């Protein structure tokens, strides 16, 4: 039923599977790690039968899509550019955008930076990137949940472990976590056996940590400069009391706090969260919703893959959400 195609998005060729009428409302699905385009195949099948035009790519580094060789090639600006160009070159905008795990991280970012391309956003078990970054730096409980991200930073180690015994670790993860059957697991293994298909997705994690470290260094440098400026200002002959510098610092802090409180995502957003997720704490859901101008949060009794564990329930949520945010005549 699904029709494959390859779409040139400048430096990357994306493998994309499609279904449904070409003139139907477009829905774009973005998979996470270690999935492939078929992560949402049950929802895609149901929505195509309802008249939607559904599309799902293997994202950069995955499956049959191109696999650039440098870690820097997997920084978030490149990941979002791929999807933005896919939407533009297929003349799909605006789309109902659905993402899970890493695919949701890309979806969060695209909806923030290019709201013109997105009609509605649905996020499945993935906190807003800013919420996750803060949790990784400040919440020991989330740091413990994310131990694997640290392990993935060691070149060669994760590749060896994940590729051993015909990808036994990955197979067990998708069998017990996502509930994939033997046929779907073999489809994944057939892809993983090709060169680079295990390693390149790990580059997403390595690029993320490099970006986070650079951001931490920049924040610390800015804080040092601010303290230096404050000390210099307080000793200035023009304001011996230092009130001018203090007031300026207070105003800057207030502006910073206010900007953090303002919603970053202005696209209507639906968050579907499996409460028994072992990767992300359930406490990250509400702060993620708070990053949105308009958000609805659905908590399901599921693990990290609600769309695989409760496909009918998730399809129903998607159908209702899309109808609510359909194009008006």
Secondary structure, 3 states (H helix, E strand, C coil): CCEEEEEECCCCEEEEEEECCCCCCEEEEECCCCCCHHHHHHHHHHHHHCCCEEEEECCCCCCCCCCCCCHHHHCHHHHHHHHHHHHHHCCCCCEEEEEECHHHHHHHHHHHHCHHHEEEEEEECCCCHHHHHHHHHHCHHHHHHCHHHHHCCCCCHHHHHHHHHHHHHHHHHHHHCCCCCHHHHHHHHHHHCCCCCCHHHHHHHHHHHHHHHHHHHHHHHHHHHHHHHHHHHHCCHHHCCCHHHHHHHHHHHHHHHHHHHCCCECCCEEEEEECCCCCCCCCHHHHHHCCECCEEEEEECCCCCHHHHCHHHHHHHHHHHHHHCCCCC
